[in-house]
Amino acid sequence: MLSEEQSYLFDTFGYIVVPDVLSQNQVELLRSTLKQPTEQFEPVAQADNPLHWHSVWRDLLDLPALTPILEALVGNHAFRSAFFKAKGKAPYPTFRLDHINVHTHVKNGFPGAQLHGGWLNSGGSQFFRYHDGQFYNGLIAVSFELHDTFGNDGGLACIPGTHKSNVALPPNWRDLSQGVHESISRIAARAGDAIVFTEALTHGTLPWTVDDPRETVFYKFSPHGTTWSADFLDPRDFAHYEDMDARRMAILEAPNARYPGRPTQWPG
Ligand SMILES: O=C(O)CCC(=O)C(=O)O
């Protein structure tokens, strides 16, 4: 699910860059159908959720190049293996979409934002753990850059390894508009790449100092039983789209332990 190198890099740094998960055509469709920026603070109405904008936004729920990585980082390993033993096949994806953010505000002159992340202030929703050969994460962000970000040496910044740190961030490093400490890594990507990082990592947005555009789409995934966002999606709102198969419906299921007999039309 994760290559040996990806496991090593994710464990050590708290993020990996997965090249070419989107085709050029998908990137262009995302750019041309992007309607408005979205955030969790002042959440958009459910009817304006990006998943309604075009089928390409729904394709991002279950991408062949990403789903195995998400299973490895945020899926339910015990559930998957028990299901496989009992039924001889894999279950539907064992992670859920927590929320989507769409950022279009990062333009030349953007001063940089605050470093954030880690488990301390997240009420337990942003953790990182590795146990018995498996990863466990409370919230995984998949960041799809819609334009190359090499012009600015990256838009996403992080302090690699801080998903395991024990000592608080020096307060004067936090505000990236006041300076970017040399320990902070810039993560550049090409349009179509995905940056996959744990929200347990200390991260933020760099000052943007070039005329190149930056539009970034974040899909954030959590274990199927937990949530960060209070604004759950309802799979029934998407059932009329032909492309919404049972796997995608499972990814939109509200947080629960996926116990047998629960009230859902898409068990599995
Ligand atoms: O890529 C970025 O600009 C950082 C986004 C971020 O801080 C987040 O998604 O939590």
The ligand as a Tripos MOL2 file, in Angstrom:
@<TRIPOS>MOLECULE
LIG
   10     9     1     0     0
SMALL
NO_CHARGES

@<TRIPOS>ATOM
      1 O1         -0.7910   24.3230    1.9510 O.co2     1 LIG1
      2 C1         -1.0790   25.2240    2.7320 C.2       1 LIG1
      3 O2         -1.2110   26.3920    2.3810 O.co2     1 LIG1
      4 C2         -1.2930   24.8820    4.2110 C.3       1 LIG1
      5 C3         -2.6810   24.4350    4.4730 C.3       1 LIG1
      6 C4         -2.9600   24.1350    5.8990 C.2       1 LIG1
      7 O3         -2.3870   24.7250    6.7690 O.2       1 LIG1
      8 C5         -3.9400   23.1350    6.2570 C.2       1 LIG1
      9 O4         -4.5720   22.5780    5.3540 O.co2     1 LIG1
     10 O5         -4.1340   22.8320    7.4600 O.co2     1 LIG1
@<TRIPOS>BOND
     1     1     2 2
     2     2     3 1
     3     2     4 1
     4     4     5 1
     5     5     6 1
     6     6     7 2
     7     6     8 1
     8     8     9 2
     9     8    10 1
@<TRIPOS>SUBSTRUCTURE
     1 LIG1         1 GROUP 0 **** ****
